[in-house]
């Protein structure tokens, strides 16, 4: 199962970190559409943040694992763009979980 964890600031609900870990095991490796979808959304979001905002996210990625702590940006406009892309990722991953709940779970934690 793939577990997605978003950590939010309890005051403003800003996403301050996320982690995606595990394998869906929906199908054999190379044919697992659930794993491919989650990977495309999560890695694509990190790449989009870097390409579209110029913000390089500190992240760790290895087989079945992607995590990042999201730095607050001094420029409110840039911070809003980063947060919008992260919120989009959260919506897309929740949509996958809604369809393939036996293979993906999305959780949120407030700090």
MODELLER restraints for C-alpha pairs under 7 A, 6 or more apart:
rsr = mdl.restraints
at = mdl.atoms
rsr.add(forms.Gaussian(group=physical.xy_distance, feature=features.Distance(at['CA:1:A'], at['CA:22:A']), mean=5.82, stdev=0.5))
rsr.add(forms.Gaussian(group=physical.xy_distance, feature=features.Distance(at['CA:1:A'], at['CA:23:A']), mean=5.36, stdev=0.5))
rsr.add(forms.Gaussian(group=physical.xy_distance, feature=features.Distance(at['CA:1:A'], at['CA:24:A']), mean=4.44, stdev=0.5))
rsr.add(forms.Gaussian(group=physical.xy_distance, feature=features.Distance(at['CA:1:A'], at['CA:25:A']), mean=6.72, stdev=0.5))
rsr.add(forms.Gaussian(group=physical.xy_distance, feature=features.Distance(at['CA:1:A'], at['CA:103:A']), mean=4.70, stdev=0.5))
rsr.add(forms.Gaussian(group=physical.xy_distance, feature=features.Distance(at['CA:1:A'], at['CA:104:A']), mean=5.68, stdev=0.5))
rsr.add(forms.Gaussian(group=physical.xy_distance, feature=features.Distance(at['CA:2:A'], at['CA:20:A']), mean=6.94, stdev=0.5))
rsr.add(forms.Gaussian(group=physical.xy_distance, feature=features.Distance(at['CA:2:A'], at['CA:21:A']), mean=5.59, stdev=0.5))
rsr.add(forms.Gaussian(group=physical.xy_distance, feature=features.Distance(at['CA:2:A'], at['CA:22:A']), mean=4.49, stdev=0.5))
rsr.add(forms.Gaussian(group=physical.xy_distance, feature=features.Distance(at['CA:2:A'], at['CA:23:A']), mean=5.15, stdev=0.5))
rsr.add(forms.Gaussian(group=physical.xy_distance, feature=features.Distance(at['CA:2:A'], at['CA:24:A']), mean=5.23, stdev=0.5))
rsr.add(forms.Gaussian(group=physical.xy_distance, feature=features.Distance(at['CA:2:A'], at['CA:103:A']), mean=6.13, stdev=0.5))
rsr.add(forms.Gaussian(group=physical.xy_distance, feature=features.Distance(at['CA:2:A'], at['CA:104:A']), mean=4.69, stdev=0.5))
rsr.add(forms.Gaussian(group=physical.xy_distance, feature=features.Distance(at['CA:2:A'], at['CA:105:A']), mean=6.39, stdev=0.5))
rsr.add(forms.Gaussian(group=physical.xy_distance, feature=features.Distance(at['CA:3:A'], at['CA:20:A']), mean=5.79, stdev=0.5))
rsr.add(forms.Gaussian(group=physical.xy_distance, feature=features.Distance(at['CA:3:A'], at['CA:21:A']), mean=5.40, stdev=0.5))
rsr.add(forms.Gaussian(group=physical.xy_distance, feature=features.Distance(at['CA:3:A'], at['CA:22:A']), mean=6.38, stdev=0.5))
rsr.add(forms.Gaussian(group=physical.xy_distance, feature=features.Distance(at['CA:3:A'], at['CA:104:A']), mean=5.97, stdev=0.5))
rsr.add(forms.Gaussian(group=physical.xy_distance, feature=features.Distance(at['CA:3:A'], at['CA:105:A']), mean=5.12, stdev=0.5))
rsr.add(forms.Gaussian(group=physical.xy_distance, feature=features.Distance(at['CA:3:A'], at['CA:106:A']), mean=6.14, stdev=0.5))
rsr.add(forms.Gaussian(group=physical.xy_distance, feature=features.Distance(at['CA:4:A'], at['CA:19:A']), mean=5.72, stdev=0.5))
rsr.add(forms.Gaussian(group=physical.xy_distance, feature=features.Distance(at['CA:4:A'], at['CA:20:A']), mean=4.48, stdev=0.5))
rsr.add(forms.Gaussian(group=physical.xy_distance, feature=features.Distance(at['CA:4:A'], at['CA:21:A']), mean=6.57, stdev=0.5))
rsr.add(forms.Gaussian(group=physical.xy_distance, feature=features.Distance(at['CA:4:A'], at['CA:105:A']), mean=6.13, stdev=0.5))
rsr.add(forms.Gaussian(group=physical.xy_distance, feature=features.Distance(at['CA:4:A'], at['CA:106:A']), mean=4.66, stdev=0.5))
rsr.add(forms.Gaussian(group=physical.xy_distance, feature=features.Distance(at['CA:4:A'], at['CA:107:A']), mean=6.09, stdev=0.5))
rsr.add(forms.Gaussian(group=physical.xy_distance, feature=features.Distance(at['CA:5:A'], at['CA:18:A']), mean=5.46, stdev=0.5))
rsr.add(forms.Gaussian(group=physical.xy_distance, feature=features.Distance(at['CA:5:A'], at['CA:19:A']), mean=5.21, stdev=0.5))
rsr.add(forms.Gaussian(group=physical.xy_distance, feature=features.Distance(at['CA:5:A'], at['CA:20:A']), mean=6.53, stdev=0.5))
rsr.add(forms.Gaussian(group=physical.xy_distance, feature=features.Distance(at['CA:5:A'], at['CA:106:A']), mean=6.01, stdev=0.5))
rsr.add(forms.Gaussian(group=physical.xy_distance, feature=features.Distance(at['CA:5:A'], at['CA:107:A']), mean=4.89, stdev=0.5))
rsr.add(forms.Gaussian(group=physical.xy_distance, feature=features.Distance(at['CA:5:A'], at['CA:108:A']), mean=5.68, stdev=0.5))
rsr.add(forms.Gaussian(group=physical.xy_distance, feature=features.Distance(at['CA:6:A'], at['CA:15:A']), mean=6.70, stdev=0.5))
rsr.add(forms.Gaussian(group=physical.xy_distance, feature=features.Distance(at['CA:6:A'], at['CA:17:A']), mean=6.02, stdev=0.5))
rsr.add(forms.Gaussian(group=physical.xy_distance, feature=features.Distance(at['CA:6:A'], at['CA:18:A']), mean=4.43, stdev=0.5))
rsr.add(forms.Gaussian(group=physical.xy_distance, feature=features.Distance(at['CA:6:A'], at['CA:19:A']), mean=6.71, stdev=0.5))
rsr.add(forms.Gaussian(group=physical.xy_distance, feature=features.Distance(at['CA:6:A'], at['CA:107:A']), mean=6.27, stdev=0.5))
rsr.add(forms.Gaussian(group=physical.xy_distance, feature=features.Distance(at['CA:6:A'], at['CA:108:A']), mean=4.75, stdev=0.5))
rsr.add(forms.Gaussian(group=physical.xy_distance, feature=features.Distance(at['CA:6:A'], at['CA:109:A']), mean=6.30, stdev=0.5))
rsr.add(forms.Gaussian(group=physical.xy_distance, feature=features.Distance(at['CA:7:A'], at['CA:15:A']), mean=5.85, stdev=0.5))
rsr.add(forms.Gaussian(group=physical.xy_distance, feature=features.Distance(at['CA:7:A'], at['CA:16:A']), mean=5.74, stdev=0.5))
rsr.add(forms.Gaussian(group=physical.xy_distance, feature=features.Distance(at['CA:7:A'], at['CA:17:A']), mean=5.20, stdev=0.5))
rsr.add(forms.Gaussian(group=physical.xy_distance, feature=features.Distance(at['CA:7:A'], at['CA:18:A']), mean=6.03, stdev=0.5))
rsr.add(forms.Gaussian(group=physical.xy_distance, feature=features.Distance(at['CA:7:A'], at['CA:108:A']), mean=5.72, stdev=0.5))
rsr.add(forms.Gaussian(group=physical.xy_distance, feature=features.Distance(at['CA:7:A'], at['CA:109:A']), mean=4.76, stdev=0.5))
rsr.add(forms.Gaussian(group=physical.xy_distance, feature=features.Distance(at['CA:7:A'], at['CA:110:A']), mean=5.82, stdev=0.5))
rsr.add(forms.Gaussian(group=physical.xy_distance, feature=features.Distance(at['CA:7:A'], at['CA:111:A']), mean=6.93, stdev=0.5))
rsr.add(forms.Gaussian(group=physical.xy_distance, feature=features.Distance(at['CA:8:A'], at['CA:14:A']), mean=5.29, stdev=0.5))
rsr.add(forms.Gaussian(group=physical.xy_distance, feature=features.Distance(at['CA:8:A'], at['CA:15:A']), mean=4.38, stdev=0.5))
rsr.add(forms.Gaussian(group=physical.xy_distance, feature=features.Distance(at['CA:8:A'], at['CA:16:A']), mean=5.41, stdev=0.5))
rsr.add(forms.Gaussian(group=physical.xy_distance, feature=features.Distance(at['CA:8:A'], at['CA:109:A']), mean=6.10, stdev=0.5))
rsr.add(forms.Gaussian(group=physical.xy_distance, feature=features.Distance(at['CA:8:A'], at['CA:110:A']), mean=4.87, stdev=0.5))
rsr.add(forms.Gaussian(group=physical.xy_distance, feature=features.Distance(at['CA:8:A'], at['CA:111:A']), mean=6.10, stdev=0.5))
rsr.add(forms.Gaussian(group=physical.xy_distance, feature=features.Distance(at['CA:9:A'], at['CA:15:A']), mean=6.48, stdev=0.5))
rsr.add(forms.Gaussian(group=physical.xy_distance, feature=features.Distance(at['CA:9:A'], at['CA:16:A']), mean=6.45, stdev=0.5))
rsr.add(forms.Gaussian(group=physical.xy_distance, feature=features.Distance(at['CA:9:A'], at['CA:110:A']), mean=5.74, stdev=0.5))
rsr.add(forms.Gaussian(group=physical.xy_distance, feature=features.Distance(at['CA:9:A'], at['CA:111:A']), mean=5.14, stdev=0.5))
rsr.add(forms.Gaussian(group=physical.xy_distance, feature=features.Distance(at['CA:10:A'], at['CA:110:A']), mean=4.91, stdev=0.5))
rsr.add(forms.Gaussian(group=physical.xy_distance, feature=features.Distance(at['CA:10:A'], at['CA:111:A']), mean=5.15, stdev=0.5))
rsr.add(forms.Gaussian(group=physical.xy_distance, feature=features.Distance(at['CA:14:A'], at['CA:83:A']), mean=6.99, stdev=0.5))
rsr.add(forms.Gaussian(group=physical.xy_distance, feature=features.Distance(at['CA:15:A'], at['CA:83:A']), mean=6.84, stdev=0.5))
rsr.add(forms.Gaussian(group=physical.xy_distance, feature=features.Distance(at['CA:16:A'], at['CA:69:A']), mean=5.97, stdev=0.5))
rsr.add(forms.Gaussian(group=physical.xy_distance, feature=features.Distance(at['CA:16:A'], at['CA:70:A']), mean=4.93, stdev=0.5))
rsr.add(forms.Gaussian(group=physical.xy_distance, feature=features.Distance(at['CA:17:A'], at['CA:68:A']), mean=5.49, stdev=0.5))
rsr.add(forms.Gaussian(group=physical.xy_distance, feature=features.Distance(at['CA:17:A'], at['CA:69:A']), mean=4.24, stdev=0.5))
rsr.add(forms.Gaussian(group=physical.xy_distance, feature=features.Distance(at['CA:17:A'], at['CA:70:A']), mean=5.30, stdev=0.5))
rsr.add(forms.Gaussian(group=physical.xy_distance, feature=features.Distance(at['CA:18:A'], at['CA:67:A']), mean=5.53, stdev=0.5))
rsr.add(forms.Gaussian(group=physical.xy_distance, feature=features.Distance(at['CA:18:A'], at['CA:68:A']), mean=5.62, stdev=0.5))
rsr.add(forms.Gaussian(group=physical.xy_distance, feature=features.Distance(at['CA:18:A'], at['CA:69:A']), mean=6.74, stdev=0.5))
rsr.add(forms.Gaussian(group=physical.xy_distance, feature=features.Distance(at['CA:19:A'], at['CA:66:A']), mean=5.69, stdev=0.5))
rsr.add(forms.Gaussian(group=physical.xy_distance, feature=features.Distance(at['CA:19:A'], at['CA:67:A']), mean=4.08, stdev=0.5))
rsr.add(forms.Gaussian(group=physical.xy_distance, feature=features.Distance(at['CA:19:A'], at['CA:68:A']), mean=6.60, stdev=0.5))
rsr.add(forms.Gaussian(group=physical.xy_distance, feature=features.Distance(at['CA:20:A'], at['CA:65:A']), mean=5.63, stdev=0.5))
rsr.add(forms.Gaussian(group=physical.xy_distance, feature=features.Distance(at['CA:20:A'], at['CA:66:A']), mean=5.18, stdev=0.5))
rsr.add(forms.Gaussian(group=physical.xy_distance, feature=features.Distance(at['CA:20:A'], at['CA:67:A']), mean=6.22, stdev=0.5))
rsr.add(forms.Gaussian(group=physical.xy_distance, feature=features.Distance(at['CA:21:A'], at['CA:64:A']), mean=5.29, stdev=0.5))
rsr.add(forms.Gaussian(group=physical.xy_distance, feature=features.Distance(at['CA:21:A'], at['CA:65:A']), mean=4.44, stdev=0.5))
rsr.add(forms.Gaussian(group=physical.xy_distance, feature=features.Distance(at['CA:21:A'], at['CA:66:A']), mean=6.55, stdev=0.5))
rsr.add(forms.Gaussian(group=physical.xy_distance, feature=features.Distance(at['CA:22:A'], at['CA:64:A']), mean=4.91, stdev=0.5))
rsr.add(forms.Gaussian(group=physical.xy_distance, feature=features.Distance(at['CA:22:A'], at['CA:65:A']), mean=6.60, stdev=0.5))
rsr.add(forms.Gaussian(group=physical.xy_distance, feature=features.Distance(at['CA:23:A'], at['CA:35:A']), mean=6.31, stdev=0.5))
rsr.add(forms.Gaussian(group=physical.xy_distance, feature=features.Distance(at['CA:23:A'], at['CA:64:A']), mean=6.04, stdev=0.5))
rsr.add(forms.Gaussian(group=physical.xy_distance, feature=features.Distance(at['CA:24:A'], at['CA:34:A']), mean=6.28, stdev=0.5))
rsr.add(forms.Gaussian(group=physical.xy_distance, feature=features.Distance(at['CA:24:A'], at['CA:35:A']), mean=5.51, stdev=0.5))
rsr.add(forms.Gaussian(group=physical.xy_distance, feature=features.Distance(at['CA:24:A'], at['CA:103:A']), mean=4.87, stdev=0.5))
rsr.add(forms.Gaussian(group=physical.xy_distance, feature=features.Distance(at['CA:24:A'], at['CA:104:A']), mean=6.57, stdev=0.5))
rsr.add(forms.Gaussian(group=physical.xy_distance, feature=features.Distance(at['CA:25:A'], at['CA:32:A']), mean=6.96, stdev=0.5))
rsr.add(forms.Gaussian(group=physical.xy_distance, feature=features.Distance(at['CA:26:A'], at['CA:32:A']), mean=5.67, stdev=0.5))
rsr.add(forms.Gaussian(group=physical.xy_distance, feature=features.Distance(at['CA:26:A'], at['CA:34:A']), mean=6.48, stdev=0.5))
rsr.add(forms.Gaussian(group=physical.xy_distance, feature=features.Distance(at['CA:26:A'], at['CA:103:A']), mean=6.64, stdev=0.5))
rsr.add(forms.Gaussian(group=physical.xy_distance, feature=features.Distance(at['CA:38:A'], at['CA:93:A']), mean=6.54, stdev=0.5))
rsr.add(forms.Gaussian(group=physical.xy_distance, feature=features.Distance(at['CA:41:A'], at['CA:89:A']), mean=6.37, stdev=0.5))
rsr.add(forms.Gaussian(group=physical.xy_distance, feature=features.Distance(at['CA:42:A'], at['CA:89:A']), mean=6.66, stdev=0.5))
rsr.add(forms.Gaussian(group=physical.xy_distance, feature=features.Distance(at['CA:45:A'], at['CA:85:A']), mean=6.65, stdev=0.5))
rsr.add(forms.Gaussian(group=physical.xy_distance, feature=features.Distance(at['CA:45:A'], at['CA:89:A']), mean=6.41, stdev=0.5))
rsr.add(forms.Gaussian(group=physical.xy_distance, feature=features.Distance(at['CA:49:A'], at['CA:55:A']), mean=6.35, stdev=0.5))
rsr.add(forms.Gaussian(group=physical.xy_distance, feature=features.Distance(at['CA:49:A'], at['CA:82:A']), mean=6.07, stdev=0.5))
rsr.add(forms.Gaussian(group=physical.xy_distance, feature=features.Distance(at['CA:49:A'], at['CA:85:A']), mean=6.77, stdev=0.5))
rsr.add(forms.Gaussian(group=physical.xy_distance, feature=features.Distance(at['CA:50:A'], at['CA:56:A']), mean=5.17, stdev=0.5))
rsr.add(forms.Gaussian(group=physical.xy_distance, feature=features.Distance(at['CA:53:A'], at['CA:78:A']), mean=6.38, stdev=0.5))
rsr.add(forms.Gaussian(group=physical.xy_distance, feature=features.Distance(at['CA:57:A'], at['CA:68:A']), mean=6.72, stdev=0.5))
rsr.add(forms.Gaussian(group=physical.xy_distance, feature=features.Distance(at['CA:57:A'], at['CA:70:A']), mean=6.45, stdev=0.5))
rsr.add(forms.Gaussian(group=physical.xy_distance, feature=features.Distance(at['CA:58:A'], at['CA:68:A']), mean=5.80, stdev=0.5))
rsr.add(forms.Gaussian(group=physical.xy_distance, feature=features.Distance(at['CA:58:A'], at['CA:69:A']), mean=6.43, stdev=0.5))
rsr.add(forms.Gaussian(group=physical.xy_distance, feature=features.Distance(at['CA:59:A'], at['CA:67:A']), mean=5.50, stdev=0.5))
rsr.add(forms.Gaussian(group=physical.xy_distance, feature=features.Distance(at['CA:59:A'], at['CA:68:A']), mean=4.30, stdev=0.5))
rsr.add(forms.Gaussian(group=physical.xy_distance, feature=features.Distance(at['CA:59:A'], at['CA:69:A']), mean=6.96, stdev=0.5))
rsr.add(forms.Gaussian(group=physical.xy_distance, feature=features.Distance(at['CA:60:A'], at['CA:66:A']), mean=5.59, stdev=0.5))
rsr.add(forms.Gaussian(group=physical.xy_distance, feature=features.Distance(at['CA:60:A'], at['CA:67:A']), mean=5.36, stdev=0.5))
rsr.add(forms.Gaussian(group=physical.xy_distance, feature=features.Distance(at['CA:60:A'], at['CA:68:A']), mean=6.51, stdev=0.5))
rsr.add(forms.Gaussian(group=physical.xy_distance, feature=features.Distance(at['CA:61:A'], at['CA:67:A']), mean=6.69, stdev=0.5))
rsr.add(forms.Gaussian(group=physical.xy_distance, feature=features.Distance(at['CA:72:A'], at['CA:79:A']), mean=6.50, stdev=0.5))
rsr.add(forms.Gaussian(group=physical.xy_distance, feature=features.Distance(at['CA:73:A'], at['CA:79:A']), mean=5.02, stdev=0.5))
rsr.add(forms.Gaussian(group=physical.xy_distance, feature=features.Distance(at['CA:94:A'], at['CA:106:A']), mean=6.22, stdev=0.5))
rsr.add(forms.Gaussian(group=physical.xy_distance, feature=features.Distance(at['CA:97:A'], at['CA:104:A']), mean=4.98, stdev=0.5))
rsr.add(forms.Gaussian(group=physical.xy_distance, feature=features.Distance(at['CA:97:A'], at['CA:105:A']), mean=5.73, stdev=0.5))
rsr.add(forms.Gaussian(group=physical.xy_distance, feature=features.Distance(at['CA:97:A'], at['CA:106:A']), mean=6.83, stdev=0.5))
